[in-house]
Amino acid sequence: MPRLAPPPTPTLPLTAASYSTNEANALIHLYRAEVGKMTAYRQRLDMTTNWSVVTTAGLASFALGDDNNSHVVFLFAMLMNYFFLHLEARRFRTFEISHHRTRIMERFFYPAMLGDTVDPNWHQLLLGELAKPRSPMDRWDSLGWRLRRNYLWIYVGILIAWIAKLDTVRNKQMAFSPITLIDAAHIGSFPGWGVWVLVGIFYAYLLRLAIKASKTYPLEEG
């Protein structure tokens, strides 16, 4: 008669008693380090936004300060802000790496230290994040999220200021109309309607980024 295999030993829930002093201290120091990195990158994110606001304000003041200054300054402001947006999105992805690690420890380690029972295999999740750091957000989501939170409003301001500038340089001998604004947008021999088409495509691309961006965390459910 074949011998029956013994029943599997049930996995005991992880509690504070499962941690040695060294393990607990190591996780506490890791948590403090990750929070410190989050704080530093939070400041860097704010710094990039400040660069964008200051640059936009300076260029707008220059362009609107004199009718002889070209409206192309606002097109340059659009490109500069796109550069700042990419820079901030890259920093945001790095910020999210530390944020995800702290959420892992807040979800499992500290509840266990306070007497709650948690999944005993949560260490594998943290080890995976430490071995191969990866942001929970991809590049396009991070671009869209920062655009939706900050840069979309900056771009709205640039667009309004650009239209105001076109109104100051349009042909005053003709009555105000969309046609006069379109004609005033020309750059040298490049027609104004072509500039409007390019700006429209660029803003449609930005709007699509902002709408489609998602920001989810694997540990935020519940």
Wavefront OBJ file of the C-alpha trace (Angstrom):
o trace
v 0.000 0.000 0.000
v 1.567 3.308 -1.040
v 2.428 5.727 1.699
v 0.548 8.978 1.648
v 2.607 12.139 1.472
v 2.419 14.262 4.589
v 0.230 17.333 4.259
v 2.137 20.507 3.385
v 3.167 22.649 6.280
v 1.001 25.764 6.275
v 2.825 29.048 5.725
v 2.755 31.051 8.897
v 1.666 34.660 8.605
v 4.468 37.169 8.965
v 4.465 39.208 12.150
v 6.912 41.456 13.984
v 8.263 38.421 15.837
v 9.584 37.088 12.511
v 12.140 39.898 12.172
v 15.544 39.951 13.774
v 16.895 43.244 15.051
v 19.321 43.500 12.131
v 16.612 42.827 9.558
v 14.258 45.370 11.082
v 17.006 48.020 11.281
v 18.019 47.384 7.670
v 14.455 47.828 6.430
v 13.974 50.947 8.545
v 17.146 52.508 7.119
v 16.062 51.537 3.610
v 12.703 53.201 4.181
v 14.379 56.389 5.431
v 16.715 56.411 2.414
v 13.852 56.006 -0.042
v 11.831 58.767 1.625
v 14.916 60.997 1.420
v 15.225 60.274 -2.311
v 11.543 61.045 -2.784
v 11.981 64.400 -1.035
v 15.012 65.276 -3.168
v 13.254 64.383 -6.411
v 10.120 66.218 -5.315
v 12.263 69.349 -5.051
v 13.805 68.651 -8.461
v 10.340 68.313 -9.972
v 9.325 71.676 -8.529
v 12.570 73.180 -9.813
v 11.869 72.057 -13.378
v 8.374 73.535 -13.252
v 9.838 76.794 -11.936
v 12.285 76.870 -14.857
v 9.358 76.493 -17.230
v 7.300 79.252 -15.618
v 10.217 81.699 -15.412
v 11.318 81.001 -18.998
v 7.783 81.391 -20.314
v 7.219 84.630 -18.408
v 10.514 86.082 -19.636
v 9.876 85.202 -23.278
v 6.302 86.493 -23.112
v 7.435 89.786 -21.583
v 10.025 90.191 -24.331
v 7.607 89.353 -27.152
v 4.758 91.538 -25.891
v 7.003 94.390 -24.805
v 7.578 95.661 -28.331
v 5.456 95.326 -31.472
v 8.643 94.871 -33.496
v 9.509 91.649 -31.663
v 8.484 88.568 -33.627
v 5.710 86.226 -32.570
v 8.178 83.386 -33.210
v 9.295 83.875 -29.595
v 6.104 82.100 -28.487
v 6.776 79.189 -30.822
v 10.216 78.947 -29.243
v 8.536 78.984 -25.808
v 6.402 76.010 -26.848
v 9.523 74.030 -27.785
v 11.385 75.024 -24.626
v 8.500 73.883 -22.462
v 8.414 70.583 -24.291
v 12.064 70.118 -23.372
v 11.283 70.933 -19.722
v 8.337 68.523 -19.854
v 10.575 65.661 -20.988
v 13.129 66.490 -18.305
v 10.478 66.574 -15.597
v 8.872 63.340 -16.800
v 12.222 61.560 -16.542
v 12.688 62.825 -12.997
v 9.126 61.842 -12.176
v 9.755 58.249 -13.235
v 12.763 58.091 -10.899
v 10.628 59.586 -8.127
v 8.043 56.856 -8.683
v 10.649 54.112 -8.188
v 11.277 55.264 -4.616
v 7.577 55.872 -4.097
v 6.784 52.294 -5.089
v 9.410 50.887 -2.713
v 8.108 52.916 0.208
v 4.581 51.747 -0.556
v 5.758 48.136 -0.415
v 7.219 48.678 3.057
v 4.227 50.697 4.236
v 1.870 48.000 3.007
v 3.706 45.015 4.509
v 6.641 45.775 6.810
v 5.139 48.359 9.129
v 1.771 46.591 9.518
v 3.724 43.475 10.547
v 5.744 45.509 13.054
v 2.495 46.831 14.505
v 1.123 43.314 15.008
v -0.841 42.760 11.825
v -0.438 39.645 9.671
v 0.793 40.107 6.107
v 1.815 37.980 3.147
v 5.120 36.284 4.116
v 6.343 36.422 0.514
v 6.301 40.200 0.259
v 10.106 40.244 0.556
v 10.322 38.823 -2.964
v 8.467 41.860 -4.282
v 10.892 44.230 -2.600
v 13.919 42.168 -3.669
v 12.710 42.284 -7.264
v 12.439 46.070 -7.121
v 15.927 46.362 -5.634
v 17.514 43.919 -8.095
v 15.946 45.488 -11.203
v 14.724 49.015 -10.451
v 11.895 49.984 -12.751
v 9.337 52.726 -12.589
v 5.670 51.713 -12.316
v 4.955 54.372 -14.977
v 6.153 54.251 -18.567
v 7.580 57.245 -20.404
v 4.360 58.267 -22.133
v 2.260 58.067 -18.980
v 4.776 60.171 -17.076
v 4.768 62.777 -19.861
v 0.986 62.914 -19.891
v 0.685 63.040 -16.124
v 3.086 65.957 -15.677
v 1.452 67.678 -18.640
v -1.980 67.284 -17.092
v -0.868 68.455 -13.666
v 1.307 71.460 -14.663
v 2.318 72.035 -18.250
v -1.098 71.977 -19.890
v -1.966 75.233 -18.127
v 1.356 76.752 -19.139
v 0.659 75.819 -22.754
v -2.806 77.372 -22.560
v -1.203 80.603 -21.369
v 1.344 80.514 -24.199
v -1.396 79.985 -26.782
v -3.453 82.910 -25.481
v -0.400 85.171 -25.383
v 0.586 84.094 -28.908
v -2.865 84.981 -30.276
v -2.663 88.339 -28.481
v 0.715 88.957 -30.098
v -0.675 88.109 -33.538
v -3.430 90.654 -32.946
v -0.829 93.369 -32.347
v 1.113 92.612 -35.543
v -1.810 91.919 -37.915
v -2.731 94.233 -40.731
v -4.643 97.044 -39.000
v -6.087 98.234 -42.306
v -8.309 95.173 -42.322
v -11.098 94.446 -39.863
v -10.300 91.932 -37.144
v -11.101 88.403 -38.247
v -9.636 84.897 -38.024
v -8.196 85.434 -41.512
v -6.089 88.373 -40.335
v -4.741 86.316 -37.418
v -3.863 83.458 -39.746
v -2.053 85.795 -42.144
v -0.156 87.438 -39.269
v 1.314 84.063 -38.230
v 3.582 83.826 -41.285
v 7.313 83.329 -40.734
v 9.238 84.838 -43.607
v 7.940 83.175 -46.762
v 6.318 80.352 -44.778
v 2.548 80.963 -44.841
v 0.594 81.715 -41.716
v -1.877 78.916 -42.311
v 1.033 76.447 -42.281
v 2.169 77.757 -38.885
v -1.358 77.380 -37.525
v -1.557 73.823 -38.823
v 1.741 72.897 -37.130
v 0.677 74.512 -33.849
v -2.705 72.763 -34.038
v -1.062 69.376 -34.585
v 1.326 69.989 -31.694
v -1.486 70.973 -29.303
v -3.600 68.012 -30.420
v -0.637 65.750 -29.622
v -0.294 67.336 -26.165
v -4.012 66.965 -25.495
v -3.889 63.311 -26.489
v -0.964 62.731 -24.113
v -2.834 64.364 -21.243
v -6.069 62.438 -21.839
v -4.498 59.002 -22.276
v -2.071 59.255 -19.353
v -2.759 56.867 -16.495
v -1.155 56.762 -13.073
v -1.757 53.513 -11.239
v 0.160 51.666 -8.562
v 0.187 47.892 -8.080
v -0.371 48.305 -4.346
v -3.010 51.039 -4.334
v -6.026 48.746 -4.651
v -7.960 48.305 -1.480
l 1 2 3 4 5 6 7 8 9 10 11 12 13 14 15 16 17 18 19 20 21 22 23 24 25 26 27 28 29 30 31 32 33 34 35 36 37 38 39 40 41 42 43 44 45 46 47 48 49 50 51 52 53 54 55 56 57 58 59 60 61 62 63 64 65 66 67 68 69 70 71 72 73 74 75 76 77 78 79 80 81 82 83 84 85 86 87 88 89 90 91 92 93 94 95 96 97 98 99 100 101 102 103 104 105 106 107 108 109 110 111 112 113 114 115 116 117 118 119 120 121 122 123 124 125 126 127 128 129 130 131 132 133 134 135 136 137 138 139 140 141 142 143 144 145 146 147 148 149 150 151 152 153 154 155 156 157 158 159 160 161 162 163 164 165 166 167 168 169 170 171 172 173 174 175 176 177 178 179 180 181 182 183 184 185 186 187 188 189 190 191 192 193 194 195 196 197 198 199 200 201 202 203 204 205 206 207 208 209 210 211 212 213 214 215 216 217 218 219 220 221 222
